[in-house]
């Protein structure tokens, strides 16, 4: 064989040597004389060799010009990616500062990009606009980046202008929205005029180009931004070609890193390695198939955050069933009723955990202490042989034949907090969860060095996604703590386990900080809060302790759950400071949000309060057994969050309150949370000591009632402080509107229990 290879090269090498100058000459000729062809070749090489490019809506692109492409800007290779999917030669508009950037100056010059002059030079700008209009009159295809710079985080930035000034008034120009997306990280970035390279977490790099239908050239910059944001949500609603459900992704990761470790118990300080977790998953999945043959397809889970719980969830998914996770913080009666309404016949739990909750064992409960001893030695040996000798794809199909590659299989049945009434059963698919994970890791600059605190209960949607699904699918180590209020254990695990990402409600975080010192949080690069309003005093205290900002986020169970995170736009200052104080941030990549009029449903311009609606691949499948309610909250692919707020020109969202937390006083809407925040600032407290509600009033229809727990509250001083703060008179309560209570009604997550608050108001009205 080696002789044949040698003979082959003996024949080929002389041929290549004789034609070598000719080949080099042809390449040089093409480069010098045909930039368009060179660009096409370079785009093809980048697309085929370096990137896995996904194109959506290519059929929308016209065959001839004049065409004006309007695109977001996520990387230095955007020009190549757009040219790779567009038939015509595209002339790109690039700011002069970027064109003059030394490492890429020659490339931009060679490609013939159109320099966008500085806006402070009006004469140059006028000449530039005339040139663009003349090119469009000639039928050229031009690409415009309204953000004016590369996004530092992958989020859409503010669009600085619309396209009206670029279009000749006498001809019709087709304006095409284009949305670019990097699914996992980026290769390069520019920071302080220096080119920075980022280590890839996946090869090839996933990149998407979505082309929308033509839009009205008269749209404002904000409206254009919203169109491209919505296009991103549409493009990422369907699964990616390489995507796998959580349990399948875990099996692939565990087989590849058989002796790696992901799941850690912060209480016992012990790991469950990938090999052991994979065996546990396989054996328990067989047990689940045997003991639970319910027609609903749901198997209940009543367990705290532990590595074993992760194994149980994976086993249920591998058994082609869906885990229905009990919210034990709601109490046994409410949690059991929720499971019965969902048709759950079997609940996997633990005797030790039932004793800790002081719950009675019911007939539908199966104890792990009884199940595990039934696994025979033969079954264990069989599982070991399967893991060691079966190819991964065969192993996956053997364990989970129906769900192993089904992205629309339900990943979990979670129950809403029930803060406004009976908890609703929320159906989340594997695609819902994966879409949220992909959006999350893009903006937080996730890497293999990250470690997550598993403190949020897995029955909570954030806990399920970030503390279970993310570690299982991606392999990020997680430190589980059974009790989210066990501050000492959590602080110790953050310090010793070197946690880099901590998520908590403000109430939980405030308790952790009471037990912690600054050096305990030294490893944290991101501290994210949600579920309730972040108080200014807590932010200042955390900043003084760590030198970093708390990053506020927003989400809900029905959206898998993360919608926004208030990160700074640049990944180089990620976690050190938030952006736009008071905001919950911008929607994550692939998630579109809009503010609509409460009465008409028409989208509102920046700065106007209305209902927040969200469109994304994260929108739930629906409420189990409640099709009418599902149809009410999901219309035209948009989920109505029930929250009231507004959006600024940069796309940052500010929540004013819940639609249900307003009082109509004298014909005007008064937000309860707005009054709460104003009083809390006057109290200089980082704990919740005030809750505002509405009660009926014979003269004005409604009036405010302020429940408080503070001893010796200076009520006249509070009222005077509210007046000095400039609050409208109608927002300011009277002295007899203040009611002292021993405690405020809170849910297990730390959120205000609105149903409990309503009952307190009803007692006052009796």
BALUMMAR-888979 format. One record per residue (C-alpha): x, y, z; residue number from 1; residue in three letters. Coordinates in steps of 0.25 Angstrom, whole numbers. Layout:
// residues N
X  Y  Z  NUM  ALA
...
//
This chain:
// residues 766
0  0  0  1  UNK
11  10  4  2  UNK
18  7  -10  3  UNK
5  11  -17  4  UNK
4  24  -9  5  UNK
19  27  -12  6  UNK
16  24  -27  7  UNK
4  34  -27  8  UNK
12  45  -21  9  UNK
24  42  -31  10  UNK
14  45  -42  11  UNK
7  57  -36  12  UNK
18  65  -30  13  UNK
25  68  -43  14  UNK
12  72  -49  15  UNK
9  82  -37  16  UNK
23  87  -38  17  UNK
22  91  -53  18  UNK
8  97  -51  19  UNK
11  104  -38  20  UNK
14  118  -44  21  UNK
2  117  -53  22  UNK
-7  113  -41  23  UNK
-2  124  -32  24  UNK
-3  134  -44  25  UNK
-18  130  -46  26  UNK
-21  132  -31  27  UNK
-14  146  -31  28  UNK
-21  150  -43  29  UNK
-35  146  -37  30  UNK
-31  154  -24  31  UNK
-27  167  -32  32  UNK
-37  167  -43  33  UNK
-50  161  -37  34  UNK
-53  165  -22  35  UNK
-67  160  -24  36  UNK
-63  146  -28  37  UNK
-52  146  -17  38  UNK
-63  150  -7  39  UNK
-72  139  -12  40  UNK
-61  129  -10  41  UNK
-57  134  4  42  UNK
-72  134  8  43  UNK
-73  119  3  44  UNK
-61  115  10  45  UNK
-65  121  23  46  UNK
-79  115  22  47  UNK
-75  101  19  48  UNK
-62  100  27  49  UNK
-63  109  39  50  UNK
-78  111  41  51  UNK
-91  103  42  52  UNK
-100  113  35  53  UNK
-115  112  36  54  UNK
-123  121  26  55  UNK
-137  124  28  56  UNK
-146  132  18  57  UNK
-136  132  6  58  UNK
-148  131  -3  59  UNK
-152  145  1  60  UNK
-140  151  -5  61  UNK
-143  158  -19  62  UNK
-135  154  -31  63  UNK
-132  169  -35  64  UNK
-130  182  -29  65  UNK
-131  193  -24  66  UNK
-130  186  -11  67  UNK
-127  192  3  68  UNK
-123  181  13  69  UNK
-125  185  28  70  UNK
-118  176  38  71  UNK
-113  175  52  72  UNK
-98  174  54  73  UNK
-92  163  63  74  UNK
-78  160  58  75  UNK
-67  164  48  76  UNK
-71  153  38  77  UNK
-85  158  36  78  UNK
-82  163  23  79  UNK
-77  149  18  80  UNK
-89  142  24  81  UNK
-99  152  17  82  UNK
-92  151  4  83  UNK
-92  135  5  84  UNK
-107  135  5  85  UNK
-110  147  -5  86  UNK
-109  144  -20  87  UNK
-106  159  -24  88  UNK
-93  166  -21  89  UNK
-95  174  -8  90  UNK
-89  187  -4  91  UNK
-88  189  11  92  UNK
-89  202  18  93  UNK
-78  202  29  94  UNK
-75  213  39  95  UNK
-61  221  36  96  UNK
-56  217  50  97  UNK
-58  202  47  98  UNK
-52  203  33  99  UNK
-40  210  38  100  UNK
-38  199  49  101  UNK
-24  195  45  102  UNK
-25  179  46  103  UNK
-37  179  36  104  UNK
-34  192  28  105  UNK
-28  185  15  106  UNK
-40  175  15  107  UNK
-50  186  15  108  UNK
-43  194  5  109  UNK
-42  182  -4  110  UNK
-57  179  -3  111  UNK
-61  193  -6  112  UNK
-69  196  6  113  UNK
-76  209  6  114  UNK
-70  218  17  115  UNK
-81  224  26  116  UNK
-75  238  30  117  UNK
-76  243  44  118  UNK
-90  250  47  119  UNK
-82  262  52  120  UNK
-78  265  37  121  UNK
-92  269  31  122  UNK
-85  272  17  123  UNK
-79  259  16  124  UNK
-92  252  21  125  UNK
-100  259  10  126  UNK
-90  255  -1  127  UNK
-91  240  5  128  UNK
-106  240  4  129  UNK
-106  245  -10  130  UNK
-96  234  -14  131  UNK
-105  223  -7  132  UNK
-117  229  -14  133  UNK
-110  228  -28  134  UNK
-106  214  -25  135  UNK
-120  210  -22  136  UNK
-125  217  -35  137  UNK
-115  208  -42  138  UNK
-121  196  -36  139  UNK
-110  192  -27  140  UNK
-112  184  -14  141  UNK
-107  191  -1  142  UNK
-107  186  13  143  UNK
-109  196  25  144  UNK
-105  193  39  145  UNK
-114  203  47  146  UNK
-107  199  61  147  UNK
-95  206  56  148  UNK
-86  196  63  149  UNK
-84  182  66  150  UNK
-93  177  78  151  UNK
-84  174  90  152  UNK
-94  164  95  153  UNK
-102  158  84  154  UNK
-114  166  88  155  UNK
-120  176  78  156  UNK
-115  190  81  157  UNK
-122  203  79  158  UNK
-124  206  64  159  UNK
-119  220  61  160  UNK
-127  224  49  161  UNK
-138  219  39  162  UNK
-135  217  24  163  UNK
-144  229  19  164  UNK
-131  238  17  165  UNK
-125  227  8  166  UNK
-136  224  -2  167  UNK
-138  233  -14  168  UNK
-152  239  -14  169  UNK
-155  236  -28  170  UNK
-153  221  -29  171  UNK
-158  209  -21  172  UNK
-147  202  -13  173  UNK
-149  188  -6  174  UNK
-145  189  8  175  UNK
-142  175  14  176  UNK
-140  172  29  177  UNK
-129  163  32  178  UNK
-126  157  45  179  UNK
-112  150  49  180  UNK
-110  141  60  181  UNK
-98  134  66  182  UNK
-104  122  73  183  UNK
-91  119  82  184  UNK
-82  131  85  185  UNK
-73  138  75  186  UNK
-59  137  69  187  UNK
-55  152  71  188  UNK
-59  165  77  189  UNK
-54  179  78  190  UNK
-51  185  91  191  UNK
-44  199  93  192  UNK
-39  198  79  193  UNK
-33  185  80  194  UNK
-37  172  74  195  UNK
-40  161  84  196  UNK
-41  146  81  197  UNK
-50  137  88  198  UNK
-48  122  91  199  UNK
-59  114  84  200  UNK
-68  105  92  201  UNK
-73  98  79  202  UNK
-67  95  66  203  UNK
-72  98  55  204  UNK
-78  111  60  205  UNK
-94  112  59  206  UNK
-98  124  51  207  UNK
-112  128  46  208  UNK
-117  137  35  209  UNK
-132  140  35  210  UNK
-138  149  23  211  UNK
-152  155  26  212  UNK
-162  160  16  213  UNK
-161  174  11  214  UNK
-164  185  21  215  UNK
-169  199  19  216  UNK
-158  209  17  217  UNK
-165  219  25  218  UNK
-163  211  38  219  UNK
-156  218  49  220  UNK
-143  213  55  221  UNK
-150  207  67  222  UNK
-160  200  58  223  UNK
-149  194  49  224  UNK
-142  189  62  225  UNK
-155  183  66  226  UNK
-157  176  52  227  UNK
-143  170  53  228  UNK
-145  166  67  229  UNK
-158  159  63  230  UNK
-151  152  51  231  UNK
-141  146  61  232  UNK
-152  140  69  233  UNK
-159  134  57  234  UNK
-145  129  52  235  UNK
-142  122  65  236  UNK
-156  116  68  237  UNK
-153  103  61  238  UNK
-142  93  66  239  UNK
-128  94  61  240  UNK
-123  83  53  241  UNK
-113  78  64  242  UNK
-122  80  75  243  UNK
-125  69  85  244  UNK
-135  67  97  245  UNK
-129  69  111  246  UNK
-128  54  114  247  UNK
-122  51  101  248  UNK
-112  62  102  249  UNK
-108  57  116  250  UNK
-105  43  111  251  UNK
-97  48  99  252  UNK
-89  57  109  253  UNK
-87  46  119  254  UNK
-83  35  109  255  UNK
-72  45  104  256  UNK
-68  49  118  257  UNK
-70  36  125  258  UNK
-62  39  137  259  UNK
-65  54  138  260  UNK
-74  60  149  261  UNK
-86  69  148  262  UNK
-95  67  160  263  UNK
-90  71  174  264  UNK
-97  71  187  265  UNK
-94  83  195  266  UNK
-99  77  208  267  UNK
-92  64  208  268  UNK
-80  70  199  269  UNK
-80  58  190  270  UNK
-81  56  175  271  UNK
-89  47  166  272  UNK
-80  44  154  273  UNK
-85  43  140  274  UNK
-83  28  140  275  UNK
-91  26  153  276  UNK
-102  36  148  277  UNK
-104  29  135  278  UNK
-105  16  142  279  UNK
-115  22  151  280  UNK
-123  28  140  281  UNK
-124  15  132  282  UNK
-128  6  144  283  UNK
-138  16  149  284  UNK
-144  18  135  285  UNK
-147  3  135  286  UNK
-154  4  149  287  UNK
-162  16  144  288  UNK
-167  8  132  289  UNK
-171  -3  141  290  UNK
-178  4  153  291  UNK
-185  16  145  292  UNK
-194  12  134  293  UNK
-203  24  135  294  UNK
-210  29  123  295  UNK
-207  43  125  296  UNK
-192  42  122  297  UNK
-188  49  135  298  UNK
-180  43  146  299  UNK
-180  52  159  300  UNK
-167  56  166  301  UNK
-166  61  181  302  UNK
-152  63  184  303  UNK
-142  74  188  304  UNK
-130  79  180  305  UNK
-121  67  181  306  UNK
-112  59  170  307  UNK
-122  48  172  308  UNK
-134  57  168  309  UNK
-126  60  155  310  UNK
-125  45  153  311  UNK
-140  43  155  312  UNK
-144  54  145  313  UNK
-134  48  135  314  UNK
-140  34  137  315  UNK
-154  39  135  316  UNK
-151  46  122  317  UNK
-143  34  118  318  UNK
-156  25  121  319  UNK
-163  34  110  320  UNK
-171  41  121  321  UNK
-171  55  126  322  UNK
-168  59  141  323  UNK
-179  66  148  324  UNK
-171  73  159  325  UNK
-179  76  172  326  UNK
-178  90  178  327  UNK
-177  86  192  328  UNK
-176  100  197  329  UNK
-191  102  194  330  UNK
-194  92  205  331  UNK
-199  77  203  332  UNK
-213  80  200  333  UNK
-211  90  189  334  UNK
-199  82  183  335  UNK
-207  69  183  336  UNK
-220  75  177  337  UNK
-211  80  166  338  UNK
-205  67  163  339  UNK
-219  60  163  340  UNK
-224  70  153  341  UNK
-212  67  144  342  UNK
-216  52  144  343  UNK
-203  48  151  344  UNK
-204  34  157  345  UNK
-190  32  163  346  UNK
-181  41  171  347  UNK
-167  38  173  348  UNK
-162  43  187  349  UNK
-154  39  199  350  UNK
-158  36  213  351  UNK
-147  44  219  352  UNK
-153  56  211  353  UNK
-167  54  215  354  UNK
-163  53  229  355  UNK
-156  67  228  356  UNK
-168  73  221  357  UNK
-177  66  232  358  UNK
-186  61  221  359  UNK
-194  48  221  360  UNK
-191  37  211  361  UNK
-202  35  201  362  UNK
-206  23  192  363  UNK
-200  30  180  364  UNK
-186  32  186  365  UNK
-175  22  183  366  UNK
-163  23  192  367  UNK
-149  22  186  368  UNK
-145  15  198  369  UNK
-154  4  194  370  UNK
-151  4  179  371  UNK
-136  4  179  372  UNK
-134  -9  186  373  UNK
-143  -16  176  374  UNK
-132  -13  165  375  UNK
-125  -27  164  376  UNK
-110  -29  162  377  UNK
-113  -35  148  378  UNK
-120  -21  144  379  UNK
-108  -14  149  380  UNK
-98  -22  141  381  UNK
-107  -21  129  382  UNK
-107  -6  130  383  UNK
-92  -5  132  384  UNK
-90  -14  119  385  UNK
-99  -5  112  386  UNK
-92  8  116  387  UNK
-78  2  113  388  UNK
-81  -5  100  389  UNK
-93  1  93  390  UNK
-90  12  83  391  UNK
-96  25  88  392  UNK
-107  26  77  393  UNK
-111  11  80  394  UNK
-111  13  95  395  UNK
-120  26  94  396  UNK
-130  18  85  397  UNK
-130  6  94  398  UNK
-133  15  106  399  UNK
-143  25  101  400  UNK
-148  20  88  401  UNK
-160  30  86  402  UNK
-154  43  92  403  UNK
-139  42  89  404  UNK
-139  52  78  405  UNK
-153  58  79  406  UNK
-152  73  82  407  UNK
-167  75  84  408  UNK
-168  64  95  409  UNK
-171  71  108  410  UNK
-159  73  117  411  UNK
-167  76  129  412  UNK
-180  79  135  413  UNK
-178  91  145  414  UNK
-188  98  154  415  UNK
-190  113  154  416  UNK
-188  120  168  417  UNK
-203  121  170  418  UNK
-200  136  175  419  UNK
-213  140  168  420  UNK
-221  127  171  421  UNK
-221  112  168  422  UNK
-207  108  162  423  UNK
-208  105  147  424  UNK
-201  93  141  425  UNK
-191  99  130  426  UNK
-187  89  119  427  UNK
-172  92  115  428  UNK
-166  85  103  429  UNK
-152  81  101  430  UNK
-151  92  90  431  UNK
-156  102  100  432  UNK
-145  99  110  433  UNK
-134  97  100  434  UNK
-138  111  93  435  UNK
-136  118  107  436  UNK
-123  111  110  437  UNK
-117  115  96  438  UNK
-122  129  98  439  UNK
-116  130  112  440  UNK
-102  124  110  441  UNK
-101  134  98  442  UNK
-102  146  106  443  UNK
-95  142  119  444  UNK
-82  138  111  445  UNK
-83  123  116  446  UNK
-71  115  116  447  UNK
-66  101  121  448  UNK
-61  108  134  449  UNK
-74  112  139  450  UNK
-81  106  151  451  UNK
-95  108  155  452  UNK
-102  108  169  453  UNK
-113  99  170  454  UNK
-121  106  180  455  UNK
-134  110  173  456  UNK
-144  99  175  457  UNK
-146  90  163  458  UNK
-161  92  164  459  UNK
-158  106  160  460  UNK
-156  109  145  461  UNK
-143  116  147  462  UNK
-138  105  156  463  UNK
-142  94  146  464  UNK
-136  101  134  465  UNK
-123  107  140  466  UNK
-121  97  152  467  UNK
-125  84  145  468  UNK
-126  85  129  469  UNK
-114  94  127  470  UNK
-104  85  135  471  UNK
-110  72  129  472  UNK
-110  76  115  473  UNK
-97  85  114  474  UNK
-89  78  125  475  UNK
-88  91  134  476  UNK
-85  86  149  477  UNK
-96  89  159  478  UNK
-95  89  174  479  UNK
-109  85  179  480  UNK
-114  90  193  481  UNK
-127  84  198  482  UNK
-132  96  205  483  UNK
-131  109  197  484  UNK
-132  116  211  485  UNK
-120  109  217  486  UNK
-111  121  215  487  UNK
-99  115  222  488  UNK
-98  103  213  489  UNK
-101  112  200  490  UNK
-90  122  204  491  UNK
-80  111  207  492  UNK
-83  104  194  493  UNK
-81  117  186  494  UNK
-68  119  193  495  UNK
-63  105  193  496  UNK
-69  100  180  497  UNK
-65  113  173  498  UNK
-78  116  167  499  UNK
-78  126  156  500  UNK
-93  128  153  501  UNK
-103  130  165  502  UNK
-118  132  163  503  UNK
-127  136  174  504  UNK
-139  144  178  505  UNK
-136  157  185  506  UNK
-142  151  198  507  UNK
-132  138  197  508  UNK
-120  147  193  509  UNK
-122  156  205  510  UNK
-122  144  214  511  UNK
-109  139  208  512  UNK
-102  152  209  513  UNK
-105  152  224  514  UNK
-96  140  225  515  UNK
-86  144  215  516  UNK
-73  152  214  517  UNK
-68  159  202  518  UNK
-58  148  199  519  UNK
-69  137  200  520  UNK
-74  142  187  521  UNK
-60  144  180  522  UNK
-63  134  170  523  UNK
-76  140  165  524  UNK
-76  146  152  525  UNK
-91  147  151  526  UNK
-102  149  161  527  UNK
-116  149  155  528  UNK
-129  152  163  529  UNK
-143  151  158  530  UNK
-157  147  163  531  UNK
-159  160  170  532  UNK
-154  175  170  533  UNK
-140  177  173  534  UNK
-138  187  184  535  UNK
-128  199  183  536  UNK
-122  196  197  537  UNK
-119  182  193  538  UNK
-112  186  181  539  UNK
-104  196  188  540  UNK
-100  186  199  541  UNK
-96  175  189  542  UNK
-88  185  181  543  UNK
-80  190  194  544  UNK
-78  175  198  545  UNK
-73  170  184  546  UNK
-70  182  175  547  UNK
-80  177  165  548  UNK
-95  179  162  549  UNK
-107  170  164  550  UNK
-112  167  150  551  UNK
-127  167  150  552  UNK
-135  158  141  553  UNK
-149  155  137  554  UNK
-157  143  133  555  UNK
-169  134  136  556  UNK
-172  120  137  557  UNK
-180  120  123  558  UNK
-167  126  116  559  UNK
-158  115  121  560  UNK
-155  125  129  561  UNK
-144  135  125  562  UNK
-148  147  116  563  UNK
-139  158  119  564  UNK
-126  160  127  565  UNK
-121  174  130  566  UNK
-106  172  126  567  UNK
-97  182  121  568  UNK
-96  182  106  569  UNK
-81  178  106  570  UNK
-76  164  110  571  UNK
-63  171  115  572  UNK
-71  177  127  573  UNK
-81  166  128  574  UNK
-85  165  143  575  UNK
-78  176  148  576  UNK
-89  186  145  577  UNK
-103  186  140  578  UNK
-109  195  130  579  UNK
-121  205  130  580  UNK
-124  205  145  581  UNK
-138  201  149  582  UNK
-139  193  136  583  UNK
-141  178  135  584  UNK
-132  178  122  585  UNK
-134  175  108  586  UNK
-140  162  102  587  UNK
-130  151  100  588  UNK
-126  147  86  589  UNK
-137  140  79  590  UNK
-147  146  88  591  UNK
-156  157  84  592  UNK
-164  166  93  593  UNK
-174  177  90  594  UNK
-183  187  98  595  UNK
-197  188  94  596  UNK
-209  197  98  597  UNK
-217  190  109  598  UNK
-230  193  101  599  UNK
-227  192  87  600  UNK
-215  183  86  601  UNK
-207  192  77  602  UNK
-192  193  79  603  UNK
-188  205  86  604  UNK
-176  214  83  605  UNK
-164  216  93  606  UNK
-167  221  107  607  UNK
-182  218  107  608  UNK
-188  208  117  609  UNK
-196  196  113  610  UNK
-196  181  114  611  UNK
-184  173  112  612  UNK
-185  162  101  613  UNK
-174  152  97  614  UNK
-172  144  85  615  UNK
-161  133  85  616  UNK
-158  118  84  617  UNK
-159  118  99  618  UNK
-174  121  99  619  UNK
-181  109  106  620  UNK
-189  98  99  621  UNK
-201  102  108  622  UNK
-208  100  121  623  UNK
-212  86  123  624  UNK
-227  83  122  625  UNK
-229  98  121  626  UNK
-230  101  106  627  UNK
-239  114  108  628  UNK
-229  120  117  629  UNK
-218  116  108  630  UNK
-225  123  96  631  UNK
-227  135  105  632  UNK
-212  137  108  633  UNK
-206  133  95  634  UNK
-211  140  83  635  UNK
-204  141  69  636  UNK
-192  134  75  637  UNK
-191  145  86  638  UNK
-192  141  101  639  UNK
-198  152  109  640  UNK
-190  153  122  641  UNK
-200  161  130  642  UNK
-189  171  133  643  UNK
-190  186  131  644  UNK
-178  194  126  645  UNK
-171  202  115  646  UNK
-159  200  106  647  UNK
-149  211  103  648  UNK
-142  214  90  649  UNK
-131  204  93  650  UNK
-140  193  95  651  UNK
-139  192  110  652  UNK
-152  189  118  653  UNK
-157  195  131  654  UNK
-168  188  138  655  UNK
-178  197  145  656  UNK
-186  186  151  657  UNK
-196  175  149  658  UNK
-209  177  142  659  UNK
-216  172  154  660  UNK
-208  181  164  661  UNK
-214  194  160  662  UNK
-225  202  167  663  UNK
-234  211  159  664  UNK
-236  223  168  665  UNK
-244  235  163  666  UNK
-243  230  148  667  UNK
-227  228  149  668  UNK
-219  216  150  669  UNK
-210  215  162  670  UNK
-199  204  162  671  UNK
-197  197  175  672  UNK
-183  194  173  673  UNK
-179  208  169  674  UNK
-185  212  183  675  UNK
-178  201  190  676  UNK
-164  204  184  677  UNK
-166  219  188  678  UNK
-169  215  202  679  UNK
-157  205  203  680  UNK
-147  215  198  681  UNK
-152  224  210  682  UNK
-150  213  219  683  UNK
-136  210  214  684  UNK
-139  195  216  685  UNK
-133  183  208  686  UNK
-144  174  213  687  UNK
-159  174  209  688  UNK
-167  182  220  689  UNK
-178  188  212  690  UNK
-189  182  203  691  UNK
-199  191  196  692  UNK
-213  186  192  693  UNK
-226  193  187  694  UNK
-240  193  195  695  UNK
-253  198  191  696  UNK
-257  212  194  697  UNK
-271  218  193  698  UNK
-267  231  187  699  UNK
-255  228  178  700  UNK
-257  214  175  701  UNK
-244  209  181  702  UNK
-234  214  191  703  UNK
-220  209  195  704  UNK
-217  200  207  705  UNK
-203  199  212  706  UNK
-199  187  220  707  UNK
-186  188  228  708  UNK
-178  180  238  709  UNK
-169  191  243  710  UNK
-170  195  258  711  UNK
-173  209  261  712  UNK
-174  213  247  713  UNK
-174  229  245  714  UNK
-186  229  236  715  UNK
-187  245  236  716  UNK
-172  245  232  717  UNK
-175  234  221  718  UNK
-186  243  215  719  UNK
-178  255  215  720  UNK
-166  248  209  721  UNK
-175  243  197  722  UNK
-180  257  195  723  UNK
-165  262  195  724  UNK
-162  251  185  725  UNK
-172  257  175  726  UNK
-182  246  175  727  UNK
-196  250  169  728  UNK
-206  253  180  729  UNK
-214  242  176  730  UNK
-203  232  179  731  UNK
-201  237  193  732  UNK
-209  229  204  733  UNK
-215  235  216  734  UNK
-211  232  230  735  UNK
-223  223  232  736  UNK
-219  215  220  737  UNK
-207  209  228  738  UNK
-210  195  234  739  UNK
-200  188  244  740  UNK
-198  173  242  741  UNK
-189  163  248  742  UNK
-185  157  235  743  UNK
-187  159  220  744  UNK
-192  147  212  745  UNK
-180  141  204  746  UNK
-179  129  195  747  UNK
-168  119  196  748  UNK
-160  127  185  749  UNK
-160  140  193  750  UNK
-171  146  184  751  UNK
-183  153  190  752  UNK
-195  144  191  753  UNK
-205  152  184  754  UNK
-216  143  188  755  UNK
-212  144  203  756  UNK
-212  159  201  757  UNK
-226  159  195  758  UNK
-231  151  207  759  UNK
-225  161  217  760  UNK
-232  172  209  761  UNK
-245  164  210  762  UNK
-244  163  225  763  UNK
-243  179  226  764  UNK
-255  180  217  765  UNK
-264  171  227  766  UNK
//
